[in-house]
Amino acid sequence: SDYFYNASSVNDPRCFGDALYRRWLEVNWGVDNVEDLYALYNSTPTGAFHTNYWAAEQLVGDFIMHCTQRRAARAAADGGAGVFQYQFARKPTESPFGISPHTPIDDGYGACHGCEIPF
């Protein structure tokens, strides 16, 4: 079958329908984790994401970046190192991220990797 059902955009809910998304969760994270992950990462009316594509994008990002960073920080702290963590949430306004100075774009990504560098 066509993975994206010919949807022209990842913002189209048909792009990654619930049945396919749940199967993707099962294949990648295990059948025992599907319901817990779906509860956190979904595009239902009460969910935090516009489409399941964006939910999956956040899930993978959390797994690769956030979870890995937390494991490393805990290991360093357990070894006696002083550990400081932060979450940068400011959306960029400058080019190439913004339409014009001080006008943030809403691309679905929010604060991206490297946005903290000017600070």
LINLIN-V962747 format. One record per pair of residues at least 24 apart in sequence whose ideal C-beta (glycine too) atoms are under 10 Angstrom apart, sorted by the first residue. I is the first residue (numbers start at 0). J is the second residue. Records with the same first field share a line. If there is no record, write none. Layout:
BEGIN
I: J, J
END
This chain:
BEGIN
3: 52
6: 50, 52
8: 50, 52
9: 49, 50, 51, 52, 53, 55, 56, 107
10: 49, 50, 52, 53, 107
11: 49, 50, 52
12: 42, 49, 50, 51, 52
13: 50
14: 42, 50, 51, 52, 53
15: 42, 50, 51, 52, 53, 54, 55, 56
16: 42, 50, 51
17: 41, 42, 43, 51
19: 51
20: 50, 51, 52, 54, 55
21: 51
23: 51, 55, 58
24: 51, 54, 55, 58
27: 55, 58, 59, 62
28: 58, 62
48: 107
49: 107
50: 107
52: 107
53: 107, 108
56: 107, 108
57: 107, 108, 109
60: 108, 111, 112
64: 112
85: 115
86: 110, 115
87: 111, 112, 113, 114, 115, 116, 118
88: 114, 115
89: 114, 115, 117, 118
90: 114
91: 115, 117
93: 117
END
